[in-house]
């Protein structure tokens, strides 16, 4: 698994969309600002967004995730998500993003 960034926003909706988008942008930018792995092997180009603290996400949050994934892909990386079982994971599954974003998580909600 690549570098992990834990999202601090607990509810992602229209009121908190800007904060969530800013968190994602900081994570993406910080990912590329770090030096490559010291072990001499190829760098892991995967940024894992940890959504476990998030208890609700709506379409504005989905849009922000898609934009962050596109930014990572255009820069030659990959964005994945980590989420517990529950409404956030289910929302990502219903809109088809869970598998696309390499969804990972625990079975406990």
C-alpha positions, -999 to +999 in steps of 0.1 A: +000+000+000+012+035-008+014+067+013-017+072+034-035+104+041-062+105+067-092+128+059-102+149+089-136+160+076-162+138+091-192+148+069-186+157+033-215+176+017-220+210+001-212+228+033-178+211+038-169+204+001-143+231+000-125+219+031-126+183+017-113+194-017-085+213+000-075+183+021-073+162-010-053+188-029-028+191+000-025+153+000-019+151-037+006+179-037+024+166-006+026+132-022+046+145-052+067+168-030+082+140-010+115+125-021+116+090-036+119+059-014+154+055+001+155+018-005+166+023-041+136+004-055+109+020-077+088+045-058+053+035-049+031+059-068-001+052-049-018+077-026-043+061-003-070+084+010-082+071+043-119+079+046-125+059+078-132+091+098-158+102+072-194+092+082-212+108+052-203+118+017-225+132-010-221+140-047-199+170-040-174+148-022-176+122-049-167+149-075-137+160-054-125+124-051-128+120-089-109+152-095-081+141-071-079+107-088-076+124-122-048+147-109-029+117-096-034+097-128-023+127-150+009+130-129+016+092-133+002+080-100-028+063-086-053+072-059-070+046-038-095+048-009-098+031+024-131+030+042-150+010+068-182-008+059-210+017+061-226+045+042-194+060+027-183+027+013-218+019+001-221+053-016-188+047-035-199+012-044-233+024-058-217+050-080-191+026-092-161+043-077-152+017-050-136-007-074-123+020-097-104+036-067-091+003-055-114+003-025-100-012+006-113-014+041-124-034+071-156-053+075-166-037+107-186-005+105 
